[in-house]
Amino acid sequence: MTTTVPVTGGDFRPYDVVAGRGLLTELGARVAPLARGRTVVITDETVATLHGPAALKALEDAGVRARLLTVPAGEGSKSFAELERVLDRMLAFGLDRSDIVVALGGGVVGDLAGLAAALYMRGIDFVQVPTTLLAQVDSSVGGKTAIDTPRGKNLVGAFHQPRLVLADIDVLATLPERQLRSGWAEVLKHGLICDAAFFDWLAGEGASGAKGDPAALQRAVVRSVEIKSAVVGEDEKEAGKRALLNLGHTFGHAIEAELGFDEDSLTHGEAVALGCAMAFRYSAAQGLCPQADADRVEAVTAAAGLPVSLAEVGQFGAEALIRRMAGDKKAEGGRLTLILARAIGDAFTDKNVDPAGLTAFLKAEGAT
Ligand code: GLY
């Protein structure tokens, strides 16, 4: 059974996120009404091997002329050089403004293909077909597209909403376990932000999703997308509420940056999991949130096989972490901003975090 979650409410054209099993075989039928002529399917080398032939067949069976455009797997493809290469190949293929781009892959492919679509001839449509759990529950929804520069991640980009998102639960079966767990961190995050009952389910019956159970995964994807779409509908450009989706990301990003964004040491999802545990512990230490909630976040996150303490991932200096956090692009005017919590399911933004208090907290967490 498929579930359709509409993304509406903003100044953008509404679109659907469709989640279900076997959706890749329906790609052609679902894209054909949107693609008047041709499409390029932008993907990476790993996903091209796993799902490229099925995607092309589905499109061609539905009468859509399609070409696969493959980039190297990994964050390195979110670069000016790869963006230029992709745009040049789209031009060489002769795509025009009525054609459509399909992003088939994880967050890297979605971000790069989405930005290419945003720029190509001042903007053409694109469809997201996320193949990682992280992309299904987060990056494919909401229209953030970007590349990295040597000065930082996601610093050059555009808001460009997709026409459609197809989240095929079956493709998650090919994900390495570590990648699945990493996506689970973003699922847990959605419960922590605003849905305590969802978090309860993820901690109990739904926990099988982190191990690949398709029914639990589908429910987790659908609820995550419902939460994200409601936030994006209210605040597409992150003027306020959307910042809540960054729960765990300011701590997590600083830790990732200190580790040189080395995904072998720490994946983005693992960094978010650790960041969420730290945000709850910090909230409890400030007397904002019950300690029992912070303890529960830690226990549920650890039970999903995700890191919850700095000591598990490396050695860090408190000052270095604070510098990274103040330099985070979410920080305003150098002020430290953190997403904190009053309870599980009740996150809020604190734009005036006290650096001295945060330094003391990080030292108590094991930073030097
Ligand atoms: N990943 C956070 C957002 O889309 O706003």
Residues whose N, C-alpha, C, O or C-beta is under 5 A from the ligand:
A	BS01	LIG	D138 V141 G142 K144 R242 L245
